[in-house]
Amino acid sequence: MESFRKVIKGWLGKVLLILFLTPLALVGIEGYFSGGKSEDSAKLVNGQEISKKELETLTKTFKEQYLAYAKGDETLLNQSYIQNKAMDSLVARTLLLQQAEKLGISLSDAQIEQMVAQQPSFQENGKFSESLYANYLRSVGMTSQALIANLRQDHALKMLTSTFVDYALVSKLDIQQIANLQTEQRTLHLASIKLDEYKKNIKVTPQEIATYYDKHKNSFKQVASVDVDYVVLTPANVAPANTQVTDAELQQAYIAFVDAQQKNIQPLVKHILISADTRSDAEAKKLADDVAAKIKAGMTFAQAAAQYSDDTESKAKGGVIEAYQKGVFGDAFDQAVAALKSAQVSAPIKTQYGYHLIETQAAAIQLPSFEAEKPRLMAELQKSKSANAFSDTVNSLNELVVSSDALDVVAQEVKGVAVQSVKGMTLSTQHAVLSDANVKVKLFNEDVKNGDRNASSSIQLGNGDTVWVKVRNYHAAGVQSLAEATPRIKAKLIEQKAIDAAKAKIQASLNNFKSQPAATVVAQSKIAFESAGVFTRSQGLKREVERAAFSVPAPKAGMWSVTTASLPNELVVVAVSNVNKTTSSALTDEQLNELSKLYQQLRGQQELDDYTQYLKSNAKIK
């Protein structure tokens, strides 16, 4: 514990990388904070600022989550919705933290120190490791003070929210009713009546279509869509290029490989820190000069680090800074590292932490021989030449497409290529070529919305192919006109009239099921029922059929409860002959306990949301 306190108070506690903060992953924390005071405010919540940096960071996090659902296609994202969701989350978090402070929910410094020191990820051989802790701080770009402040806030938030989520009251009656609903079994008999025959003589008038349109305009909303022509060019469409590789090209490629490897070598960086925390700047400077003189006189850098350095993490390791990154100690330190030759010791370098003596050591590297790399270089050069040949062809064709504003020039120049068309393409349409994000940007940009119908320049697809597109028609988002909606309305009205006609034909039989034994009605009616089996909710029935089956009351002995469900071009007669409500008693205590936990979490989350809305309604947010 004492070593943990020393780390907090030492130079490492002052280090702050210029990286944005990542979500804390220490104890299940999911907070997002900026490391210091923001330059401007995105929102004020009861006078407390939410910075634009916080909003930007959380918006980015949400965006990455939604991108995963959209398989990386950014065109499918509603950017304004994501930003609003991030802002709502930050406002809610701020209000809950303010409430936690009012209620006195907090941990002391000693409790937080103990909590962090006991984390297995910060321990080595069962003891707190300053090195592991320091590496964690570097990885998330935080100071120790910022970490502790965030831990205090996050723990307070967790305690307050868990009061709702983990302790919501749930009655046994609630759980029993839910169990009954989920386990109830119904024995079903289904009959299918096809609507084709009923549709043959049905007529729909223009007035009926117009009346339906006026009453249901909101149901005819449409997203933006385009009618588009496109032509695709693949490397297979282009004649093979000359991919012969000369010895001179191989030698040049090997030299470039060696240069790149050497540039990527990171030197080992060591330092001796003479801190000004417990001494004046002049005293720190004099001591740094004295240590530099001792090294020049023969003392090794490691000996000097062990004896004089104030960096508790590196002094026992010869002054080695593990995982050195630019920006940790400032520009002056980084410039000295870049300027030093291997094994050369710098003059004292002043930073915000004190004075540093720096030594670098070139890392040893084993480079493969030319002969060992030759096969790989040969393959890369051949691939590059093929790619260049394809690129040259694309560039040549692109000039023709753009200058003529036509796609068929590609088909004329390259055999096996044809112009294709798609109507009603939307952002969410799945298409082998046009669903590529780079293509959709061309199809739905502002120029197209404003009337641009020119052929696009070449667009490279994710698989390496190239496509040109030309929008013929753009259909704006909004409500369809009566003319556009007429085919759909006509089909819908015909369908409904056919359903009504089919119902009218069997209505007498449906009525008989209410008063007569099922066997009698089935024998007298012309409805051909088939036994479908025993079902519970969410067991594979079509949604409309399931709703119908579980909406009717349990039948009396020998009777059926009967209703209908409408499917495309089909009327389904749904009959329930038996309802078994005793199956919930077969649930084990463990299953009931799991059901209780799930319901408690759902109810607790709803109560937390209600509480947050209450806080918002009484807050000053601007």
Secondary structure, DSSP 8 states (H G I E B T S, - for coil): -HHHHHHHHSGGGG---SS------SSS------SS--SSEEEEETTEEEEHHHHHHHHHHHHHHHHHHTTT-GGG--HHHHHHHHHHHHHHHHHHHHHHHHTT----HHHHHHHHHT-GGGEETTEE-HHHHHHHHHHHT--HHHHHHHHHHHHHHHHHHHHHHTS----HHHHHHHHHHHH-EEEEEEEEEE-HHHHTT----HHHHHHHHHH-GGGGEE--EEEEEEEEE-GGGS--------HHHHHHHHHHHHHHHHHT---EEEEEEEESSSS-HHHHHHHHHHHHHHHHHT--HHHHHHHH---TTTGGGTTB-TT--TTSS-HHHHHHHHH--TT-B---EEETTEEEEEEEE--------HHHHHHHHHHHHHHHHHHHHHHHHHHHHHHHHHHHT-SHHHHHHSTT---EEEEEE-TT---TTTTSHHHHHHHSSHHHHTT-------EE-TTS-EEEEEEEEEE-SEE--HHHHHHHHHHHHHHHHHHHHHHHHHHHHHHHTTTS-HHHHHHHS----EEEEEE-TTSS--HHHHHHHTTS----TT--EEEEEEETTEEEEEEEEEEE--GGGGS-HHHHHHHHHHHHHHHHHHHHHHHHHHHHHTS-B-
